């Protein structure tokens, strides 16, 4: 009887990748749900419900919750569960102030803009329009954030880029909240991104900084629900 053929090196290389660890799957599940507001601020999450939702035991759930508490997205209450923290007025103010400091600097530094930056911003703006038409608010928020992050990255300051990256989760969460409460803001954001792109393209550093100031400063008003 002939011997069974062994797997070739190519077959071994193309084997399906291992799934991420259980704690990582729970962490991703909760974090994505918090950021796109499927788990809104004030929601109490229990270990049992989370374990059932992801299909794991409670041990990796505890690991994921501890990690998310460190990141400031939840607050653990022994024997009760984890409370999803609402976005506070102070957090909104802190994020907006930090964004203005970083993004106004980056907008000015973008002038004169390399063609590679212009092309990338045009691409992100078009993708944001397509996602807005599809009604995918979470994806629109991600693309919105990518647009601003591209300008910051272009400034070439790694310390500022790392600082800006630390705001990512808060920006995404606030972005979805704004779009849910103010659907008309989606089109306004896209228009303002177009204005920012045009100012950068035309070499108007002061104009680009002014657009950023108006555009980012509006977030504070909208997230607080003070829009008029």
C-alpha positions as CSV (number, residue, x, y, z in Angstrom):
1,X,0.0,0.0,0.0
2,X,1.6,3.3,-1.1
3,X,2.6,5.8,1.7
4,X,0.4,8.8,2.2
5,X,1.9,11.8,0.5
6,X,3.3,14.4,2.8
7,X,2.3,18.1,2.6
8,X,4.5,20.1,0.3
9,X,6.4,23.2,1.6
10,X,4.0,25.4,-0.4
11,X,1.0,23.7,1.2
12,X,2.4,24.3,4.6
13,X,3.1,28.0,3.8
14,X,-0.5,28.6,2.6
15,X,-2.2,26.9,5.6
16,X,-4.9,29.0,7.2
17,X,-3.5,31.5,9.8
18,X,-4.3,30.8,13.5
19,X,-7.2,32.7,14.9
20,X,-6.3,35.5,17.4
21,X,-6.2,34.5,21.1
22,X,-9.6,34.5,22.9
23,X,-8.8,37.6,25.0
24,X,-7.8,39.5,21.8
25,X,-11.1,38.6,20.2
26,X,-13.1,39.7,23.2
27,X,-11.1,43.0,23.4
28,X,-11.7,43.7,19.7
29,X,-15.4,42.9,20.0
30,X,-16.0,45.2,22.9
31,X,-13.8,48.0,21.7
32,X,-15.4,48.1,18.2
33,X,-18.9,48.1,19.8
34,X,-18.0,50.9,22.1
35,X,-16.4,53.0,19.4
36,X,-19.3,52.7,17.0
37,X,-21.7,53.1,19.9
38,X,-23.4,49.7,19.8
39,X,-22.4,49.7,23.4
40,X,-23.3,53.3,24.4
41,X,-22.1,55.2,27.5
42,X,-23.9,53.9,30.6
43,X,-24.3,50.4,29.3
44,X,-23.5,47.7,31.9
45,X,-21.7,44.7,30.3
46,X,-21.5,41.4,32.1
47,X,-18.8,38.7,31.8
48,X,-21.4,36.1,31.0
49,X,-23.1,38.0,28.2
50,X,-19.7,38.9,26.7
51,X,-18.5,35.3,26.9
52,X,-21.6,34.1,25.1
53,X,-21.4,36.8,22.5
54,X,-17.9,36.0,21.5
55,X,-18.0,32.3,22.2
56,X,-15.3,32.1,24.9
57,X,-14.9,31.4,28.6
58,X,-15.0,34.1,31.2
59,X,-11.2,34.2,31.8
60,X,-10.3,35.9,28.5
61,X,-13.3,38.3,29.1
62,X,-11.7,39.4,32.3
63,X,-8.4,40.0,30.6
64,X,-10.0,42.1,27.9
65,X,-12.0,44.1,30.4
66,X,-8.9,44.9,32.4
67,X,-7.1,46.2,29.3
68,X,-10.1,48.3,28.2
69,X,-10.3,49.9,31.7
70,X,-6.7,51.0,31.4
71,X,-7.6,52.6,28.1
72,X,-10.4,54.6,29.8
73,X,-13.3,53.1,27.9
74,X,-14.9,51.2,30.7
75,X,-15.1,51.1,34.5
76,X,-15.0,47.7,36.3
77,X,-17.3,47.0,39.2
78,X,-16.5,43.7,41.0
79,X,-19.4,41.1,40.9
80,X,-21.5,43.5,38.7
81,X,-19.7,43.9,35.4
82,X,-18.2,46.7,33.4
83,X,-19.8,50.1,32.8
84,X,-19.2,51.7,29.4
85,X,-18.0,55.2,30.2
86,X,-19.8,58.1,28.6
87,X,-17.8,60.8,26.9
88,X,-17.4,63.7,29.4
89,X,-17.5,67.4,28.7
90,X,-13.9,67.6,30.0
91,X,-12.8,64.8,27.6
92,X,-14.4,66.6,24.7
93,X,-12.7,69.9,25.6
94,X,-9.3,68.1,26.0
95,X,-9.5,66.3,22.7
96,X,-10.5,69.4,20.8
97,X,-7.8,71.5,22.3
98,X,-5.2,68.9,21.5
99,X,-6.4,68.4,18.0
100,X,-6.3,72.1,17.3
101,X,-2.8,72.4,18.6
102,X,-1.6,69.5,16.4
103,X,-3.7,70.0,13.3
104,X,-3.3,73.7,12.9
105,X,0.5,73.2,13.0
106,X,0.3,70.3,10.6
107,X,-2.0,72.2,8.2
108,X,0.5,75.1,8.0
109,X,3.4,72.7,7.6
110,X,1.6,71.0,4.7
111,X,2.2,74.1,2.5
112,X,3.7,73.8,0.0
113,X,2.2,70.3,-0.3
114,X,3.9,67.4,-2.1
115,X,1.8,65.9,-4.8
116,X,1.7,62.6,-3.0
117,X,-0.2,64.2,-0.1
118,X,-2.6,65.9,-2.4
119,X,-3.3,62.6,-4.2
120,X,-3.8,60.8,-0.9
121,X,-6.2,63.4,0.5
122,X,-8.2,63.4,-2.8
123,X,-8.5,59.6,-2.5
124,X,-9.6,59.7,1.2
125,X,-12.2,62.4,0.4
126,X,-13.7,60.4,-2.4
127,X,-13.8,57.3,-0.2
128,X,-15.6,59.3,2.5
129,X,-18.2,60.4,0.0
130,X,-18.9,56.9,-1.1
131,X,-19.2,55.6,2.5
132,X,-21.5,58.5,3.4
133,X,-23.8,57.5,0.5
134,X,-23.8,54.0,1.8
135,X,-24.8,55.2,5.3
136,X,-21.9,53.5,7.1
137,X,-21.4,56.0,9.9
138,X,-18.6,54.0,11.7
139,X,-16.6,53.7,8.4
140,X,-17.2,57.4,7.6
141,X,-15.8,58.3,11.0
142,X,-12.7,56.2,10.4
143,X,-12.1,57.8,7.0
144,X,-12.7,61.2,8.4
145,X,-10.0,60.6,11.0
146,X,-7.7,59.2,8.4
147,X,-8.0,62.4,6.4
148,X,-6.7,64.5,9.3
149,X,-4.1,61.9,10.3
150,X,-2.6,62.0,6.8
151,X,-2.0,65.8,7.2
152,X,-0.5,65.3,10.6
153,X,1.8,62.5,9.4
154,X,3.0,64.7,6.5
155,X,4.3,67.2,9.1
156,X,7.2,64.8,9.7
157,X,7.2,65.2,13.5
158,X,7.1,61.7,15.0
159,X,6.4,62.9,18.5
160,X,3.3,64.8,17.4
161,X,2.2,61.9,15.2
162,X,2.3,59.5,18.2
163,X,0.4,62.1,20.4
164,X,-2.2,62.3,17.7
165,X,-2.5,58.6,17.4
166,X,-3.3,58.4,21.1
167,X,-6.5,60.4,20.4
168,X,-7.7,57.9,17.8
169,X,-10.3,56.0,19.9
170,X,-11.8,59.2,21.3
171,X,-12.0,60.8,17.9
172,X,-13.8,57.8,16.4
173,X,-16.3,57.6,19.3
174,X,-17.1,61.3,19.1
175,X,-17.3,61.2,15.3
176,X,-20.0,58.6,15.4
177,X,-21.9,60.4,18.1
178,X,-21.9,63.6,16.1
179,X,-23.1,62.0,12.9
180,X,-25.9,60.1,14.7
181,X,-27.2,63.2,16.4
182,X,-26.6,65.6,13.5
183,X,-26.9,63.7,10.2
184,X,-26.5,66.9,8.2
185,X,-23.0,67.2,9.6
186,X,-21.8,64.3,7.4
187,X,-22.1,66.5,4.2
188,X,-20.7,69.5,6.1
189,X,-17.6,67.5,7.1
190,X,-17.0,66.4,3.5
191,X,-17.4,70.0,2.3
192,X,-15.0,71.3,4.9
193,X,-12.5,68.6,4.1
194,X,-12.7,69.8,0.5
195,X,-12.1,73.4,1.6
196,X,-9.0,72.2,3.6
197,X,-7.7,70.3,0.7
198,X,-8.1,73.2,-1.7
199,X,-6.4,75.6,0.8
200,X,-3.4,73.2,1.0
201,X,-3.4,72.6,-2.7
202,X,-3.3,76.4,-3.5
203,X,-0.5,77.0,-1.0
204,X,-2.7,79.0,1.5
205,X,-1.2,78.1,4.9
206,X,-3.3,80.7,6.8
207,X,-6.4,79.6,5.0
208,X,-5.8,75.9,5.8
209,X,-5.3,76.7,9.5
210,X,-8.5,78.7,9.6
211,X,-10.5,75.8,8.1
212,X,-9.0,73.5,10.7
213,X,-9.9,75.9,13.5
214,X,-13.5,76.2,12.3
215,X,-13.9,72.5,11.4
216,X,-12.4,70.9,14.6
217,X,-13.8,73.6,16.9
218,X,-17.3,72.7,15.8
219,X,-16.9,69.2,17.3
220,X,-17.0,70.6,20.8
221,X,-20.3,72.3,20.2
222,X,-21.9,69.3,18.4
223,X,-20.9,66.6,20.8
224,X,-22.2,68.6,23.7
225,X,-25.5,69.0,21.9
226,X,-25.4,72.8,21.8
227,X,-25.8,73.1,18.0
228,X,-28.1,75.9,16.9
